[in-house]
Amino acid sequence: MSAAVTGPASTATGRAPTATGPAPVAVTYHQVARPVGMPVADDFARVEHAVPVPTAGTVLVENIYLSVDPYMREAMEEGVWELNAPLEGRAVGRVVAGSAPGLAVGDLVSHRRGWRTHALLAPGEARVLPRGQGVPLRARLGVLGGTGLTAYVGLTRTARLRPGETVFVDSAAGGVGTAVGQFARVLGAARVYGSTGSAAKAEHLVRDLGFDAAFDRHRGPYAEQLAAIAPEGVDVGFENVGGEQLEALIGAMREHGRIAWCGSIAQYNDPHRPPAAPRNLYDLVHKAVRLEGFLVRHHTRLQGELEEFCVPHLRSGRIVPDDTVVPGIDGMVDAFLGVLRGANTGKMIVQVGDPEEK
């Protein structure tokens, strides 16, 4: 299959043609260089090629929404994503051609062939999404997708949140953080606090998403700001950043508290630097605090449980699918770099197709 590598200014849309229009064009992104520090646009290539034709036992999916996640920065390192090959990521799309057991034309599916407009999938590579639940399709990548599952697992399995407890989450205005705050409230947390990267985002967390308080980490010493909004201490911490912020969280933890460690954004753009252990790590012993890391891929069996928990609250409006939607496949790289800079509020999503949402 021939392919043309183009720059980010290419005008190809990746959409199916009209009957009298040009030949169908698909777009896929490749990683072409290993970044040193913060990735740049030149680390990626936009590849145009003919829309794939399904073979026996496969289906063609036109993607609608593509997930953009901080973990992708780690995947750019050697040994994870291959260079000059299609990238991966969560996606939601519609089956438009082909035939395979359990997959039919018109089905909406979730899968991991993101960073592209079209994907060829076999039955084991796609999950048919339920319809008629009254929730936005993009929520399948947010609170009902891997992002929401990360928040749900961290709260219910790793930290084992109990009603009446106090929760704190850093990077609280990102996709996982906004889900953590909303889920914690529904699960019975007495108080929900967070930190973020701007005063506007902190206001959004309180005004729109039900946080009791939040602060801009740039406005002063982190540990002092955390102590000021949570003077009674924290029972459950949800850790996304590491470094100074993890140290402050340990300092704020109450006896017998639990920290669910999900990510370390502070390290992602310098993965070869040895991580600095918090200076107060031994406080975990004095306070009998449990610090436990987890990977959401070990808990995919809980997807149905997440949906049973979340869908009724989405319908009622108690949980909001907070997200930033970037239009068009040409926005993929900018959306990814934006996540690393904190440009998004909520889940970052790229829309490349028509969701036919009502």
Summary of the structure (lengths in Angstrom):
residues: 358
radius of gyration: 21.0
end to end distance: 37.3
largest distance: 73.0
contacts: 1201
relative contact order: 0.15
helix: 32%
strand: 27%
